[in-house]
Amino acid sequence: MPHIVEVRRIGTDFAAAMAQMRMWLDDKGINPAEFDHSSGGPGVTFRLVFRAERDAVDFAEAFHGSLNDGRQPQWVLAFDK
């Protein structure tokens, strides 16, 4: 089952945000099944699909993203670091 993470960024340099995510993934040796983005309004939403739930949760925690497993409504991980 795919594990989907969405990360919304407003007022952030697109290239820098993407590079930061890519570096994190590379450092962890994680290769998402999909890595896409869409823009609308003042920001951009990155959408990544992971094969392993643990990878999705770790990524969502690291980038304050939303996790949606396709079986329930989207929920936001709220972590203060």
N, CA, C and O atoms as a CHARMM CRD file, in Angstrom:
* protein
*
  324
    1    1 MET  N      0.84200  -1.17800   0.00000 PROA 1      0.00000
    2    1 MET  CA     0.00000   0.00000   0.00000 PROA 1      0.00000
    3    1 MET  C      0.89000   1.24600   0.00000 PROA 1      0.00000
    4    1 MET  O      1.83600   1.32300   0.78400 PROA 1      0.00000
    5    2 PRO  N      0.60600   2.20500  -0.85300 PROA 2      0.00000
    6    2 PRO  CA     1.41200   3.43300  -0.87200 PROA 2      0.00000
    7    2 PRO  C      1.10400   4.31300   0.33800 PROA 2      0.00000
    8    2 PRO  O     -0.01300   4.32900   0.85300 PROA 2      0.00000
    9    3 HSD  N      2.10300   5.02400   0.76100 PROA 3      0.00000
   10    3 HSD  CA     1.99000   5.96400   1.88400 PROA 3      0.00000
   11    3 HSD  C      2.34900   7.33800   1.34200 PROA 3      0.00000
   12    3 HSD  O      3.47600   7.57100   0.90500 PROA 3      0.00000
   13    4 ILE  N      1.38400   8.24100   1.37400 PROA 4      0.00000
   14    4 ILE  CA     1.51700   9.54400   0.73600 PROA 4      0.00000
   15    4 ILE  C      1.77700  10.62700   1.77200 PROA 4      0.00000
   16    4 ILE  O      1.11000  10.69300   2.80500 PROA 4      0.00000
   17    5 VAL  N      2.75200  11.47100   1.48000 PROA 5      0.00000
   18    5 VAL  CA     3.06600  12.62100   2.32800 PROA 5      0.00000
   19    5 VAL  C      2.96000  13.87500   1.47600 PROA 5      0.00000
   20    5 VAL  O      3.48500  13.92800   0.36400 PROA 5      0.00000
   21    6 GLU  N      2.28000  14.87700   2.00400 PROA 6      0.00000
   22    6 GLU  CA     2.22200  16.17700   1.35100 PROA 6      0.00000
   23    6 GLU  C      2.84000  17.22100   2.27400 PROA 6      0.00000
   24    6 GLU  O      2.54700  17.28000   3.46800 PROA 6      0.00000
   25    7 VAL  N      3.69800  18.03700   1.68400 PROA 7      0.00000
   26    7 VAL  CA     4.37200  19.11100   2.41800 PROA 7      0.00000
   27    7 VAL  C      4.05800  20.40900   1.69700 PROA 7      0.00000
   28    7 VAL  O      4.35500  20.55300   0.51100 PROA 7      0.00000
   29    8 ARG  N      3.46400  21.34500   2.40200 PROA 8      0.00000
   30    8 ARG  CA     3.09100  22.64400   1.82800 PROA 8      0.00000
   31    8 ARG  C      4.10900  23.68300   2.27300 PROA 8      0.00000
   32    8 ARG  O      4.43100  23.77800   3.45800 PROA 8      0.00000
   33    9 ARG  N      4.61100  24.45600   1.32900 PROA 9      0.00000
   34    9 ARG  CA     5.55800  25.53500   1.61800 PROA 9      0.00000
   35    9 ARG  C      5.03000  26.81800   0.99400 PROA 9      0.00000
   36    9 ARG  O      4.66900  26.85200  -0.18200 PROA 9      0.00000
   37   10 ILE  N      4.99300  27.86900   1.80000 PROA 10     0.00000
   38   10 ILE  CA     4.57500  29.19200   1.34600 PROA 10     0.00000
   39   10 ILE  C      5.72400  30.15300   1.59700 PROA 10     0.00000
   40   10 ILE  O      6.29800  30.18800   2.68500 PROA 10     0.00000
   41   11 GLY  N      6.04900  30.92700   0.57900 PROA 11     0.00000
   42   11 GLY  CA     7.11400  31.92000   0.72700 PROA 11     0.00000
   43   11 GLY  C      8.49200  31.31500   0.84800 PROA 11     0.00000
   44   11 GLY  O      9.38400  31.91000   1.45300 PROA 11     0.00000
   45   12 THR  N      8.67600  30.14300   0.28000 PROA 12     0.00000
   46   12 THR  CA     9.96100  29.45600   0.34100 PROA 12     0.00000
   47   12 THR  C     10.51500  29.33000  -1.07100 PROA 12     0.00000
   48   12 THR  O      9.76200  29.17000  -2.03200 PROA 12     0.00000
   49   13 ASP  N     11.81800  29.40200  -1.18500 PROA 13     0.00000
   50   13 ASP  CA    12.49000  29.17700  -2.45800 PROA 13     0.00000
   51   13 ASP  C     12.25100  27.72400  -2.88100 PROA 13     0.00000
   52   13 ASP  O     12.67800  26.79300  -2.19900 PROA 13     0.00000
   53   14 PHE  N     11.56900  27.54400  -4.00600 PROA 14     0.00000
   54   14 PHE  CA    11.20200  26.21400  -4.48400 PROA 14     0.00000
   55   14 PHE  C     12.41900  25.30700  -4.62200 PROA 14     0.00000
   56   14 PHE  O     12.42600  24.18600  -4.11300 PROA 14     0.00000
   57   15 ALA  N     13.43300  25.78900  -5.30300 PROA 15     0.00000
   58   15 ALA  CA    14.62500  24.97100  -5.55300 PROA 15     0.00000
   59   15 ALA  C     15.31700  24.59000  -4.25000 PROA 15     0.00000
   60   15 ALA  O     15.78000  23.45900  -4.09900 PROA 15     0.00000
   61   16 ALA  N     15.38800  25.52100  -3.31800 PROA 16     0.00000
   62   16 ALA  CA    16.03900  25.24100  -2.03400 PROA 16     0.00000
   63   16 ALA  C     15.24400  24.20800  -1.23100 PROA 16     0.00000
   64   16 ALA  O     15.82700  23.31300  -0.61900 PROA 16     0.00000
   65   17 ALA  N     13.92000  24.33300  -1.23400 PROA 17     0.00000
   66   17 ALA  CA    13.07800  23.37700  -0.51100 PROA 17     0.00000
   67   17 ALA  C     13.22100  21.98300  -1.11300 PROA 17     0.00000
   68   17 ALA  O     13.35300  20.99900  -0.38600 PROA 17     0.00000
   69   18 MET  N     13.19600  21.90200  -2.43300 PROA 18     0.00000
   70   18 MET  CA    13.33000  20.60900  -3.09700 PROA 18     0.00000
   71   18 MET  C     14.70600  19.99900  -2.82800 PROA 18     0.00000
   72   18 MET  O     14.81500  18.79600  -2.59300 PROA 18     0.00000
   73   19 ALA  N     15.74100  20.81300  -2.86200 PROA 19     0.00000
   74   19 ALA  CA    17.09900  20.33000  -2.60100 PROA 19     0.00000
   75   19 ALA  C     17.22700  19.81000  -1.16800 PROA 19     0.00000
   76   19 ALA  O     17.87300  18.78800  -0.93300 PROA 19     0.00000
   77   20 GLN  N     16.62000  20.50100  -0.22200 PROA 20     0.00000
   78   20 GLN  CA    16.67400  20.07200   1.17500 PROA 20     0.00000
   79   20 GLN  C     15.99600  18.70400   1.34300 PROA 20     0.00000
   80   20 GLN  O     16.52000  17.82700   2.03200 PROA 20     0.00000
   81   21 MET  N     14.84900  18.53200   0.72000 PROA 21     0.00000
   82   21 MET  CA    14.14500  17.24500   0.79600 PROA 21     0.00000
   83   21 MET  C     14.93900  16.14100   0.12400 PROA 21     0.00000
   84   21 MET  O     15.04000  15.03200   0.64700 PROA 21     0.00000
   85   22 ARG  N     15.50500  16.44700  -1.04400 PROA 22     0.00000
   86   22 ARG  CA    16.28700  15.45500  -1.77800 PROA 22     0.00000
   87   22 ARG  C     17.51900  15.03500  -0.97900 PROA 22     0.00000
   88   22 ARG  O     17.86400  13.85400  -0.94600 PROA 22     0.00000
   89   23 MET  N     18.18200  15.99400  -0.33600 PROA 23     0.00000
   90   23 MET  CA    19.35700  15.67200   0.48700 PROA 23     0.00000
   91   23 MET  C     18.97400  14.76700   1.65400 PROA 23     0.00000
   92   23 MET  O     19.68400  13.81100   1.96500 PROA 23     0.00000
   93   24 TRP  N     17.85000  15.07200   2.29600 PROA 24     0.00000
   94   24 TRP  CA    17.38200  14.25400   3.41500 PROA 24     0.00000
   95   24 TRP  C     17.12900  12.82500   2.94100 PROA 24     0.00000
   96   24 TRP  O     17.56900  11.86600   3.57400 PROA 24     0.00000
   97   25 LEU  N     16.42200  12.69400   1.82900 PROA 25     0.00000
   98   25 LEU  CA    16.13300  11.36600   1.27600 PROA 25     0.00000
   99   25 LEU  C     17.41300  10.61400   0.93300 PROA 25     0.00000
  100   25 LEU  O     17.54400   9.43200   1.25000 PROA 25     0.00000
  101   26 ASP  N     18.35500  11.29400   0.28600 PROA 26     0.00000
  102   26 ASP  CA    19.61600  10.66300  -0.08900 PROA 26     0.00000
  103   26 ASP  C     20.40400  10.23300   1.13800 PROA 26     0.00000
  104   26 ASP  O     20.96300   9.13700   1.16500 PROA 26     0.00000
  105   27 ASP  N     20.45300  11.09400   2.16300 PROA 27     0.00000
  106   27 ASP  CA    21.17200  10.76100   3.40000 PROA 27     0.00000
  107   27 ASP  C     20.59700   9.52200   4.07300 PROA 27     0.00000
  108   27 ASP  O     21.33300   8.74200   4.67700 PROA 27     0.00000
  109   28 LYS  N     19.27900   9.34000   3.96800 PROA 28     0.00000
  110   28 LYS  CA    18.60600   8.18600   4.58700 PROA 28     0.00000
  111   28 LYS  C     18.57600   6.97600   3.66300 PROA 28     0.00000
  112   28 LYS  O     18.17800   5.88800   4.08100 PROA 28     0.00000
  113   29 GLY  N     18.99500   7.15200   2.40900 PROA 29     0.00000
  114   29 GLY  CA    18.95900   6.06200   1.44800 PROA 29     0.00000
  115   29 GLY  C     17.54300   5.68000   1.04100 PROA 29     0.00000
  116   29 GLY  O     17.26600   4.52300   0.72500 PROA 29     0.00000
  117   30 ILE  N     16.64300   6.67200   1.05300 PROA 30     0.00000
  118   30 ILE  CA    15.24100   6.43500   0.72100 PROA 30     0.00000
  119   30 ILE  C     14.97000   6.95100  -0.68700 PROA 30     0.00000
  120   30 ILE  O     15.33400   8.07500  -1.03200 PROA 30     0.00000
  121   31 ASN  N     14.33300   6.11900  -1.48600 PROA 31     0.00000
  122   31 ASN  CA    13.96000   6.50500  -2.83700 PROA 31     0.00000
  123   31 ASN  C     12.43800   6.41100  -2.94300 PROA 31     0.00000
  124   31 ASN  O     11.90400   5.31400  -3.10300 PROA 31     0.00000
  125   32 PRO  N     11.72800   7.54500  -2.85600 PROA 32     0.00000
  126   32 PRO  CA    10.27300   7.47500  -2.92800 PROA 32     0.00000
  127   32 PRO  C      9.81500   6.95900  -4.29300 PROA 32     0.00000
  128   32 PRO  O     10.49900   7.12200  -5.30300 PROA 32     0.00000
  129   33 ALA  N      8.64200   6.33500  -4.29000 PROA 33     0.00000
  130   33 ALA  CA     8.07200   5.83400  -5.54000 PROA 33     0.00000
  131   33 ALA  C      7.68300   6.98900  -6.45100 PROA 33     0.00000
  132   33 ALA  O      7.76600   6.87500  -7.67400 PROA 33     0.00000
  133   34 GLU  N      7.25800   8.10300  -5.85600 PROA 34     0.00000
  134   34 GLU  CA     6.90600   9.30800  -6.60400 PROA 34     0.00000
  135   34 GLU  C      7.36500  10.53100  -5.82100 PROA 34     0.00000
  136   34 GLU  O      7.34700  10.53300  -4.59000 PROA 34     0.00000
  137   35 PHE  N      7.77300  11.56500  -6.53800 PROA 35     0.00000
  138   35 PHE  CA     8.15600  12.84700  -5.94200 PROA 35     0.00000
  139   35 PHE  C      7.67300  13.90300  -6.91800 PROA 35     0.00000
  140   35 PHE  O      8.26900  14.10700  -7.97500 PROA 35     0.00000
  141   36 ASP  N      6.59100  14.57000  -6.55500 PROA 36     0.00000
  142   36 ASP  CA     5.96200  15.51400  -7.46500 PROA 36     0.00000
  143   36 ASP  C      5.65800  16.80200  -6.71000 PROA 36     0.00000
  144   36 ASP  O      5.80800  16.86400  -5.49000 PROA 36     0.00000
  145   37 HSD  N      5.23800  17.81400  -7.42900 PROA 37     0.00000
  146   37 HSD  CA     4.84500  19.06700  -6.78900 PROA 37     0.00000
  147   37 HSD  C      3.74000  19.72700  -7.60600 PROA 37     0.00000
  148   37 HSD  O      3.55500  19.44600  -8.79000 PROA 37     0.00000
  149   38 SER  N      3.02400  20.60300  -6.93800 PROA 38     0.00000
  150   38 SER  CA     2.02800  21.42900  -7.61900 PROA 38     0.00000
  151   38 SER  C      2.05000  22.79700  -6.97500 PROA 38     0.00000
  152   38 SER  O      2.28500  22.92900  -5.77400 PROA 38     0.00000
  153   39 SER  N      1.80700  23.80200  -7.77200 PROA 39     0.00000
  154   39 SER  CA     1.79600  25.15400  -7.22500 PROA 39     0.00000
  155   39 SER  C      0.40500  25.73400  -7.37800 PROA 39     0.00000
  156   39 SER  O     -0.32400  25.43300  -8.32300 PROA 39     0.00000
  157   40 GLY  N      0.06800  26.55700  -6.43800 PROA 40     0.00000
  158   40 GLY  CA    -1.22600  27.21200  -6.46300 PROA 40     0.00000
  159   40 GLY  C     -1.25100  28.24900  -5.36200 PROA 40     0.00000
  160   40 GLY  O     -0.82300  27.98600  -4.23900 PROA 40     0.00000
  161   41 GLY  N     -1.74500  29.41000  -5.68100 PROA 41     0.00000
  162   41 GLY  CA    -1.73100  30.46900  -4.68600 PROA 41     0.00000
  163   41 GLY  C     -0.30500  30.88600  -4.40300 PROA 41     0.00000
  164   41 GLY  O      0.53400  30.91200  -5.30300 PROA 41     0.00000
  165   42 PRO  N     -0.03300  31.21000  -3.15800 PROA 42     0.00000
  166   42 PRO  CA     1.28200  31.73700  -2.81500 PROA 42     0.00000
  167   42 PRO  C      2.34500  30.67200  -2.55300 PROA 42     0.00000
  168   42 PRO  O      3.48500  31.01500  -2.23900 PROA 42     0.00000
  169   43 GLY  N      2.00300  29.40200  -2.67500 PROA 43     0.00000
  170   43 GLY  CA     2.97300  28.38400  -2.29500 PROA 43     0.00000
  171   43 GLY  C      3.02000  27.20000  -3.23400 PROA 43     0.00000
  172   43 GLY  O      2.46400  27.21500  -4.33300 PROA 43     0.00000
  173   44 VAL  N      3.70600  26.17200  -2.75900 PROA 44     0.00000
  174   44 VAL  CA     3.86200  24.93900  -3.51600 PROA 44     0.00000
  175   44 VAL  C      3.60300  23.76900  -2.57200 PROA 44     0.00000
  176   44 VAL  O      3.92900  23.83200  -1.38600 PROA 44     0.00000
  177   45 THR  N      3.01600  22.70700  -3.10800 PROA 45     0.00000
  178   45 THR  CA     2.79700  21.49000  -2.33900 PROA 45     0.00000
  179   45 THR  C      3.63100  20.37800  -2.96200 PROA 45     0.00000
  180   45 THR  O      3.51100  20.08500  -4.15200 PROA 45     0.00000
  181   46 PHE  N      4.47800  19.76500  -2.14100 PROA 46     0.00000
  182   46 PHE  CA     5.26300  18.61800  -2.56700 PROA 46     0.00000
  183   46 PHE  C      4.48800  17.36700  -2.16800 PROA 46     0.00000
  184   46 PHE  O      3.97500  17.28000  -1.05200 PROA 46     0.00000
  185   47 ARG  N      4.40400  16.40600  -3.07100 PROA 47     0.00000
  186   47 ARG  CA     3.69000  15.15000  -2.80900 PROA 47     0.00000
  187   47 ARG  C      4.63600  13.99400  -3.08000 PROA 47     0.00000
  188   47 ARG  O      5.12200  13.81700  -4.19800 PROA 47     0.00000
  189   48 LEU  N      4.88800  13.21500  -2.04800 PROA 48     0.00000
  190   48 LEU  CA     5.77600  12.06700  -2.17100 PROA 48     0.00000
  191   48 LEU  C      5.02200  10.80800  -1.80500 PROA 48     0.00000
  192   48 LEU  O      4.20700  10.80200  -0.88300 PROA 48     0.00000
  193   49 VAL  N      5.29700   9.74500  -2.53300 PROA 49     0.00000
  194   49 VAL  CA     4.69700   8.44700  -2.26200 PROA 49     0.00000
  195   49 VAL  C      5.81500   7.49700  -1.84400 PROA 49     0.00000
  196   49 VAL  O      6.81100   7.33200  -2.54900 PROA 49     0.00000
  197   50 PHE  N      5.62500   6.87800  -0.68000 PROA 50     0.00000
  198   50 PHE  CA     6.61200   5.95300  -0.13900 PROA 50     0.00000
  199   50 PHE  C      6.04900   4.53700  -0.12200 PROA 50     0.00000
  200   50 PHE  O      4.84300   4.34100   0.02400 PROA 50     0.00000
  201   51 ARG  N      6.91200   3.57400  -0.26800 PROA 51     0.00000
  202   51 ARG  CA     6.50700   2.17000  -0.16600 PROA 51     0.00000
  203   51 ARG  C      6.40100   1.74800   1.29500 PROA 51     0.00000
  204   51 ARG  O      5.51300   0.97800   1.65800 PROA 51     0.00000
  205   52 ALA  N      7.29900   2.24900   2.12700 PROA 52     0.00000
  206   52 ALA  CA     7.34200   1.86500   3.54100 PROA 52     0.00000
  207   52 ALA  C      6.70300   2.94800   4.41500 PROA 52     0.00000
  208   52 ALA  O      7.01500   4.13200   4.28900 PROA 52     0.00000
  209   53 GLU  N      5.81900   2.52500   5.28800 PROA 53     0.00000
  210   53 GLU  CA     5.14300   3.46700   6.18200 PROA 53     0.00000
  211   53 GLU  C      6.13500   4.22600   7.05000 PROA 53     0.00000
  212   53 GLU  O      5.97100   5.42700   7.26300 PROA 53     0.00000
  213   54 ARG  N      7.16300   3.54800   7.55500 PROA 54     0.00000
  214   54 ARG  CA     8.15100   4.18700   8.42300 PROA 54     0.00000
  215   54 ARG  C      8.84500   5.33300   7.69600 PROA 54     0.00000
  216   54 ARG  O      9.07900   6.38500   8.29100 PROA 54     0.00000
  217   55 ASP  N      9.17700   5.14700   6.42000 PROA 55     0.00000
  218   55 ASP  CA     9.81800   6.20500   5.63500 PROA 55     0.00000
  219   55 ASP  C      8.88800   7.40700   5.50600 PROA 55     0.00000
  220   55 ASP  O      9.32400   8.55200   5.62500 PROA 55     0.00000
  221   56 ALA  N      7.60100   7.13900   5.26100 PROA 56     0.00000
  222   56 ALA  CA     6.62300   8.21900   5.12700 PROA 56     0.00000
  223   56 ALA  C      6.48500   8.99600   6.42900 PROA 56     0.00000
  224   56 ALA  O      6.47000  10.22700   6.41800 PROA 56     0.00000
  225   57 VAL  N      6.38600   8.29500   7.53600 PROA 57     0.00000
  226   57 VAL  CA     6.24100   8.95600   8.83800 PROA 57     0.00000
  227   57 VAL  C      7.49200   9.76900   9.16000 PROA 57     0.00000
  228   57 VAL  O      7.39000  10.90800   9.61600 PROA 57     0.00000
  229   58 ASP  N      8.66200   9.19700   8.92900 PROA 58     0.00000
  230   58 ASP  CA     9.91100   9.92300   9.20100 PROA 58     0.00000
  231   58 ASP  C     10.00500  11.19500   8.36300 PROA 58     0.00000
  232   58 ASP  O     10.40100  12.24900   8.86200 PROA 58     0.00000
  233   59 PHE  N      9.63800  11.09000   7.08400 PROA 59     0.00000
  234   59 PHE  CA     9.69000  12.25900   6.20700 PROA 59     0.00000
  235   59 PHE  C      8.68200  13.31800   6.67000 PROA 59     0.00000
  236   59 PHE  O      9.00900  14.50300   6.72700 PROA 59     0.00000
  237   60 ALA  N      7.47800  12.89600   6.99300 PROA 60     0.00000
  238   60 ALA  CA     6.44900  13.83200   7.46300 PROA 60     0.00000
  239   60 ALA  C      6.90100  14.53300   8.73500 PROA 60     0.00000
  240   60 ALA  O      6.67600  15.73300   8.89000 PROA 60     0.00000
  241   61 GLU  N      7.52400  13.81400   9.63300 PROA 61     0.00000
  242   61 GLU  CA     8.04200  14.42100  10.86300 PROA 61     0.00000
  243   61 GLU  C      9.12400  15.44500  10.54500 PROA 61     0.00000
  244   61 GLU  O      9.11700  16.55500  11.07800 PROA 61     0.00000
  245   62 ALA  N     10.04600  15.06700   9.68000 PROA 62     0.00000
  246   62 ALA  CA    11.18700  15.93700   9.36500 PROA 62     0.00000
  247   62 ALA  C     10.76700  17.22900   8.68500 PROA 62     0.00000
  248   62 ALA  O     11.38800  18.27100   8.89200 PROA 62     0.00000
  249   63 PHE  N      9.70700  17.16600   7.86500 PROA 63     0.00000
  250   63 PHE  CA     9.31200  18.33500   7.07900 PROA 63     0.00000
  251   63 PHE  C      7.92700  18.87000   7.43500 PROA 63     0.00000
  252   63 PHE  O      7.33700  19.64100   6.67800 PROA 63     0.00000
  253   64 HSD  N      7.41900  18.45600   8.58900 PROA 64     0.00000
  254   64 HSD  CA     6.10800  18.92600   9.07800 PROA 64     0.00000
  255   64 HSD  C      5.04300  18.76300   7.99400 PROA 64     0.00000
  256   64 HSD  O      4.30000  19.69100   7.67300 PROA 64     0.00000
  257   65 GLY  N      4.99600  17.55800   7.44700 PROA 65     0.00000
  258   65 GLY  CA     4.06500  17.26000   6.37500 PROA 65     0.00000
  259   65 GLY  C      2.80800  16.57700   6.87000 PROA 65     0.00000
  260   65 GLY  O      2.65800  16.27300   8.05300 PROA 65     0.00000
  261   66 SER  N      1.91200  16.34700   5.92800 PROA 66     0.00000
  262   66 SER  CA     0.65600  15.64600   6.18600 PROA 66     0.00000
  263   66 SER  C      0.75900  14.24500   5.61400 PROA 66     0.00000
  264   66 SER  O      1.25200  14.05000   4.50400 PROA 66     0.00000
  265   67 LEU  N      0.29200  13.27700   6.37600 PROA 67     0.00000
  266   67 LEU  CA     0.33300  11.89200   5.95400 PROA 67     0.00000
  267   67 LEU  C     -1.07300  11.42500   5.62600 PROA 67     0.00000
  268   67 LEU  O     -2.00600  11.65000   6.39700 PROA 67     0.00000
  269   68 ASN  N     -1.22300  10.77300   4.47700 PROA 68     0.00000
  270   68 ASN  CA    -2.52600  10.27100   4.07100 PROA 68     0.00000
  271   68 ASN  C     -2.32100   8.85300   3.54800 PROA 68     0.00000
  272   68 ASN  O     -1.66800   8.64800   2.52500 PROA 68     0.00000
  273   69 ASP  N     -2.87900   7.88700   4.25100 PROA 69     0.00000
  274   69 ASP  CA    -2.66700   6.49100   3.85200 PROA 69     0.00000
  275   69 ASP  C     -3.73400   5.96800   2.90400 PROA 69     0.00000
  276   69 ASP  O     -3.73400   4.78600   2.55900 PROA 69     0.00000
  277   70 GLY  N     -4.64100   6.83600   2.48300 PROA 70     0.00000
  278   70 GLY  CA    -5.66000   6.44000   1.53100 PROA 70     0.00000
  279   70 GLY  C     -6.85800   5.75900   2.16800 PROA 70     0.00000
  280   70 GLY  O     -7.86100   5.55300   1.48600 PROA 70     0.00000
  281   71 ARG  N     -6.80000   5.40000   3.44300 PROA 71     0.00000
  282   71 ARG  CA    -7.90300   4.72500   4.11500 PROA 71     0.00000
  283   71 ARG  C     -8.68600   5.65700   5.01600 PROA 71     0.00000
  284   71 ARG  O     -9.76800   5.30600   5.48700 PROA 71     0.00000
  285   72 GLN  N     -8.15100   6.83200   5.25800 PROA 72     0.00000
  286   72 GLN  CA    -8.79500   7.76300   6.17200 PROA 72     0.00000
  287   72 GLN  C     -8.51600   9.18400   5.71100 PROA 72     0.00000
  288   72 GLN  O     -7.62100   9.40500   4.89500 PROA 72     0.00000
  289   73 PRO  N     -9.26800  10.14400   6.22100 PROA 73     0.00000
  290   73 PRO  CA    -8.99800  11.53600   5.85100 PROA 73     0.00000
  291   73 PRO  C     -7.58200  11.93300   6.25300 PROA 73     0.00000
  292   73 PRO  O     -6.98700  11.38100   7.17800 PROA 73     0.00000
  293   74 GLN  N     -7.08000  12.90000   5.52800 PROA 74     0.00000
  294   74 GLN  CA    -5.73700  13.39900   5.79000 PROA 74     0.00000
  295   74 GLN  C     -5.64100  13.96700   7.19600 PROA 74     0.00000
  296   74 GLN  O     -6.57200  14.61200   7.67800 PROA 74     0.00000
  297   75 TRP  N     -4.54100  13.73100   7.83500 PROA 75     0.00000
  298   75 TRP  CA    -4.29300  14.29600   9.15400 PROA 75     0.00000
  299   75 TRP  C     -2.88300  14.87100   9.16900 PROA 75     0.00000
  300   75 TRP  O     -2.01200  14.44700   8.40900 PROA 75     0.00000
  301   76 VAL  N     -2.68500  15.82000  10.02800 PROA 76     0.00000
  302   76 VAL  CA    -1.41200  16.52700  10.08300 PROA 76     0.00000
  303   76 VAL  C     -0.62200  16.06900  11.29100 PROA 76     0.00000
  304   76 VAL  O     -1.13200  16.03600  12.41100 PROA 76     0.00000
  305   77 LEU  N      0.61600  15.72000  11.05100 PROA 77     0.00000
  306   77 LEU  CA     1.52400  15.40100  12.14500 PROA 77     0.00000
  307   77 LEU  C      1.97800  16.71500  12.75800 PROA 77     0.00000
  308   77 LEU  O      2.49800  17.58000  12.05300 PROA 77     0.00000
  309   78 ALA  N      1.79300  16.87000  14.02800 PROA 78     0.00000
  310   78 ALA  CA     2.17700  18.11800  14.68200 PROA 78     0.00000
  311   78 ALA  C      3.32900  17.84100  15.63100 PROA 78     0.00000
  312   78 ALA  O      3.13700  17.32600  16.73200 PROA 78     0.00000
  313   79 PHE  N      4.49400  18.18100  15.20000 PROA 79     0.00000
  314   79 PHE  CA     5.68500  17.96800  16.00700 PROA 79     0.00000
  315   79 PHE  C      6.39300  19.30100  16.18900 PROA 79     0.00000
  316   79 PHE  O      6.62400  20.02600  15.22100 PROA 79     0.00000
  317   80 ASP  N      6.73000  19.61400  17.40800 PROA 80     0.00000
  318   80 ASP  CA     7.50900  20.80900  17.69500 PROA 80     0.00000
  319   80 ASP  C      8.92300  20.35900  18.00000 PROA 80     0.00000
  320   80 ASP  O      9.16700  19.61000  18.94500 PROA 80     0.00000
  321   81 LYS  N      9.83100  20.82100  17.19700 PROA 81     0.00000
  322   81 LYS  CA    11.23400  20.45200  17.40400 PROA 81     0.00000
  323   81 LYS  C     12.05100  21.65900  17.69100 PROA 81     0.00000
  324   81 LYS  O     13.26100  21.55200  17.89400 PROA 81     0.00000
